[in-house]
């Protein structure tokens, strides 16, 4: 049972890759919506603003997570064994 549990768990690098891809997707969607509104191909200004706000929050969250990971890494580096 334990072996199947270990196999079913994702490694950190896989999770990180998926989340970065998801973040990239959110940002690209926001950019596309903004370009469509700016070029006049779409009049959904509210949709573009909401997409940009979602992208901004996602990037801010990613930066905060990165900062926390780096802080933890620095703590481990300076630990005496």
Number of C-alpha atoms within 10 A of each C-alpha: 5 7 7 8 8 10 9 9 10 10 10 9 9 11 12 12 11 12 13 14 12 13 17 15 13 18 19 15 15 22 16 14 23 20 14 16 18 13 10 10 10 14 13 13 14 11 15 22 15 13 21 21 14 16 21 15 12 17 17 12 13 15 12 12 12 12 12 12 12 12 12 11 11 11 10 10 9 8 7 5 3
